[in-house]
């Protein structure tokens, strides 16, 4: 797939693993909720994401950070794909579950991404998400890779907590 002028290419550069990380101040989401801008929320989150979050700014910030991290792993930004085309819902065990739609799904397919691992964490003030995307020409994700992603998130969260104090 050719990218639009000014947008990053979605051509496969390195086969294997693609990563994305994003960090967001929870206060930005709190401000959005306080202004009660439902139209803004609907541009950023799907109905299911809003329902599951119960307007908790920490949860919404974590989901938004994960959306940004997914876009970075794909190699494009919001503008090329829509924010609501990346959906982060909570699975039965509390794990983040990714659903891609429209252009986001097209980009993921073009890159041959076969598996995703997502980890979201937040402190009182900051939400962070790390995403690992695996292309189909690499072995499937293993429990050890998922555990390594979670371990990295714990280390990042601990460092952020120290900075926030």
GIRA-V762131 format. One record per pair of residues at least 6 apart in sequence whose C-alpha atoms are under 8 Angstrom apart, sorted by the first residue. I is the first residue (numbers start at 0). J is the second residue. D is the distance in whole Angstrom. If there is no record, write none. Layout:
i->[I | I]
j->[J | J]
d->[D | D]
//
This chain:
i->[0 | 0 | 0 | 0 | 0 | 1 | 1 | 1 | 2 | 2 | 6 | 6 | 6 | 7 | 7 | 8 | 8 | 9 | 9 | 9 | 9 | 9 | 9 | 10 | 10 | 11 | 14 | 14 | 14 | 15 | 15 | 15 | 15 | 15 | 16 | 16 | 16 | 16 | 16 | 17 | 17 | 17 | 17 | 17 | 17 | 18 | 18 | 18 | 18 | 18 | 18 | 18 | 18 | 19 | 19 | 19 | 19 | 19 | 19 | 19 | 19 | 19 | 20 | 20 | 20 | 20 | 20 | 20 | 20 | 20 | 20 | 20 | 21 | 21 | 21 | 21 | 21 | 21 | 21 | 22 | 22 | 22 | 22 | 22 | 23 | 23 | 23 | 23 | 23 | 23 | 24 | 24 | 24 | 24 | 25 | 25 | 25 | 25 | 25 | 25 | 25 | 26 | 26 | 28 | 28 | 28 | 28 | 29 | 31 | 31 | 32 | 32 | 40 | 41 | 42 | 42 | 43 | 43 | 43 | 44 | 44 | 44 | 44 | 45 | 45 | 47 | 48 | 48 | 48 | 48 | 49 | 51 | 51 | 52 | 52 | 57 | 57 | 57 | 57 | 60 | 61 | 61 | 61 | 61 | 61 | 61 | 62 | 62 | 62 | 64 | 64 | 64 | 64 | 65 | 65 | 65 | 65 | 65 | 65 | 65 | 65 | 66 | 66 | 66 | 66 | 67 | 67 | 68 | 68 | 68 | 69 | 69 | 70 | 70 | 70 | 70 | 72 | 72 | 72 | 73 | 73 | 73 | 79 | 80 | 80 | 81 | 81 | 84 | 84 | 84 | 84 | 84 | 84 | 84 | 85 | 85 | 85 | 85 | 85 | 86 | 86 | 86 | 87 | 87 | 87 | 87 | 88 | 88 | 88 | 88 | 89 | 89 | 90 | 95 | 95 | 95 | 96 | 97 | 110 | 111 | 111 | 112 | 112 | 112 | 112 | 113 | 113 | 113 | 113 | 114 | 114 | 114 | 114 | 114 | 114 | 115 | 115 | 115 | 115 | 116 | 116 | 116 | 116 | 116 | 117 | 117 | 117 | 117 | 117 | 118 | 118 | 118 | 118 | 118 | 118 | 119 | 119 | 119 | 119 | 119 | 120 | 120 | 120 | 120 | 120 | 121 | 121 | 122 | 122 | 122 | 124 | 125 | 127 | 128 | 129 | 129 | 133 | 133]
j->[8 | 9 | 10 | 106 | 109 | 8 | 9 | 10 | 8 | 9 | 75 | 76 | 79 | 74 | 75 | 74 | 75 | 73 | 74 | 75 | 106 | 109 | 110 | 109 | 110 | 110 | 134 | 136 | 137 | 133 | 134 | 135 | 136 | 137 | 131 | 132 | 133 | 134 | 137 | 72 | 73 | 131 | 132 | 133 | 134 | 68 | 69 | 71 | 72 | 129 | 130 | 131 | 132 | 67 | 68 | 69 | 70 | 71 | 72 | 129 | 130 | 131 | 64 | 65 | 67 | 68 | 69 | 71 | 127 | 128 | 129 | 130 | 64 | 65 | 67 | 68 | 127 | 128 | 129 | 64 | 125 | 126 | 127 | 128 | 60 | 61 | 64 | 125 | 126 | 127 | 60 | 124 | 125 | 126 | 56 | 57 | 60 | 123 | 124 | 125 | 126 | 56 | 124 | 56 | 57 | 59 | 60 | 56 | 39 | 40 | 54 | 56 | 49 | 83 | 82 | 83 | 63 | 82 | 83 | 63 | 82 | 83 | 86 | 83 | 86 | 88 | 59 | 86 | 87 | 88 | 59 | 88 | 89 | 58 | 59 | 121 | 123 | 125 | 126 | 126 | 119 | 120 | 121 | 126 | 127 | 128 | 87 | 88 | 119 | 119 | 126 | 127 | 128 | 87 | 117 | 118 | 119 | 127 | 128 | 129 | 130 | 82 | 85 | 86 | 87 | 76 | 77 | 128 | 129 | 130 | 85 | 130 | 76 | 77 | 80 | 103 | 130 | 131 | 132 | 106 | 107 | 110 | 102 | 102 | 103 | 102 | 103 | 98 | 99 | 100 | 101 | 102 | 103 | 104 | 97 | 98 | 99 | 100 | 103 | 97 | 98 | 99 | 95 | 96 | 97 | 98 | 95 | 96 | 97 | 98 | 95 | 96 | 96 | 117 | 118 | 119 | 117 | 115 | 134 | 134 | 135 | 132 | 133 | 134 | 135 | 132 | 133 | 134 | 135 | 132 | 133 | 134 | 135 | 139 | 140 | 130 | 131 | 132 | 133 | 130 | 131 | 132 | 145 | 148 | 128 | 129 | 130 | 131 | 148 | 128 | 129 | 130 | 148 | 149 | 152 | 126 | 127 | 128 | 129 | 152 | 126 | 127 | 128 | 152 | 156 | 127 | 156 | 156 | 159 | 160 | 163 | 159 | 156 | 152 | 148 | 152 | 139 | 140]
d->[8 | 7 | 7 | 8 | 7 | 7 | 7 | 8 | 5 | 7 | 7 | 8 | 7 | 6 | 6 | 7 | 8 | 7 | 6 | 7 | 7 | 7 | 7 | 8 | 7 | 6 | 7 | 7 | 8 | 6 | 5 | 8 | 7 | 5 | 7 | 6 | 5 | 6 | 8 | 5 | 7 | 6 | 5 | 6 | 8 | 8 | 8 | 7 | 5 | 7 | 6 | 5 | 6 | 8 | 4 | 6 | 7 | 5 | 5 | 6 | 5 | 7 | 8 | 8 | 8 | 5 | 8 | 7 | 7 | 6 | 4 | 6 | 5 | 7 | 6 | 5 | 6 | 5 | 7 | 6 | 7 | 6 | 4 | 7 | 6 | 8 | 6 | 6 | 5 | 6 | 7 | 6 | 5 | 6 | 6 | 6 | 6 | 8 | 5 | 5 | 6 | 8 | 7 | 6 | 8 | 7 | 6 | 6 | 8 | 8 | 7 | 8 | 8 | 8 | 7 | 6 | 8 | 5 | 6 | 8 | 7 | 5 | 7 | 6 | 7 | 7 | 8 | 7 | 7 | 6 | 8 | 7 | 7 | 6 | 6 | 7 | 8 | 8 | 7 | 6 | 6 | 7 | 7 | 5 | 6 | 7 | 6 | 8 | 8 | 8 | 7 | 6 | 5 | 7 | 7 | 8 | 7 | 8 | 5 | 7 | 7 | 7 | 6 | 7 | 7 | 8 | 8 | 7 | 6 | 6 | 8 | 6 | 6 | 7 | 8 | 8 | 7 | 7 | 7 | 7 | 6 | 8 | 8 | 6 | 6 | 8 | 8 | 8 | 6 | 5 | 6 | 7 | 6 | 8 | 7 | 6 | 5 | 7 | 7 | 6 | 5 | 6 | 6 | 6 | 5 | 7 | 6 | 5 | 7 | 8 | 5 | 6 | 6 | 6 | 7 | 8 | 8 | 8 | 7 | 5 | 6 | 6 | 5 | 4 | 6 | 8 | 6 | 5 | 5 | 6 | 5 | 7 | 8 | 7 | 7 | 7 | 6 | 5 | 6 | 6 | 5 | 7 | 7 | 8 | 7 | 6 | 5 | 7 | 8 | 6 | 5 | 7 | 7 | 6 | 7 | 7 | 6 | 4 | 7 | 8 | 6 | 5 | 6 | 7 | 7 | 6 | 7 | 7 | 8 | 7 | 7 | 8 | 8 | 8 | 8 | 7 | 8 | 7]
//
